[in-house]
Every structure is written in structure tokens, then in C-alpha cells.
Amino acid sequence: MSANEVLGVPANASQEEIRAAYVSKVREFPPDRSPKEFEEIRDANETLRDPRRRAKAMLFSTAFTAPLVSLLEGHQSRRIFAGPRPWREVLKTK
């Protein structure tokens, strides 16, 4: 199950939508009553909050539906499709 499916948000959801979905899911599945579901929700939230992890998850996801440019918030969209080098720059860790 993808991170978007866990939180119930679309692939191109904004950070505010992700946060609202996370809070809603945590209220539904609190950590003291359902620890397994809470771990899935927490991992999905961490993946979707970090733009690099989100882009990697979407690249390797079988249910890729969002335009790639919308996943890389704040990056220059013209350089993304120029070849493999910009991908390494976007996805590398600091």
C-alpha cells in the first residue's frame, strides 16, 4: 500500500492536506490502541512530508498518477526532464 493510500490523499496533495489527513488518521488509530496502524500512518506521513522521499516513493510506485513536477515542490521544472543528472541533484541527500 502506498503512502498516499495509507493517508487517503491524492498523489499531488499539498503539505496542508497531508498534515490534515495525518491528524485525522491518528485520531482514528491512536498509538496506544492500534500500534501497527499508527506505525504505517507515521511512516506514510514522514515519506510524504520530505520532498526527496516523496519523489523516490512516487518513482517506484506502481500507482503513479501525479505529474512529476508537482512532486518536486520548489525545484526548477525545466531542468527536471533534461536528463539523468538533474535527478541525481534533486534526490541526493544533503
Secondary structure as GFF3:
##gff-version 3
##sequence-region A 1 94
A	DSSP	alpha_helix	3	7	.	.	.	ID=ss1
A	DSSP	alpha_helix	15	28	.	.	.	ID=ss2
A	DSSP	alpha_helix	35	49	.	.	.	ID=ss3
A	DSSP	alpha_helix	51	59	.	.	.	ID=ss4
A	DSSP	alpha_helix	68	71	.	.	.	ID=ss5
A	DSSP	alpha_helix	77	80	.	.	.	ID=ss6
A	DSSP	alpha_helix	84	91	.	.	.	ID=ss7
###
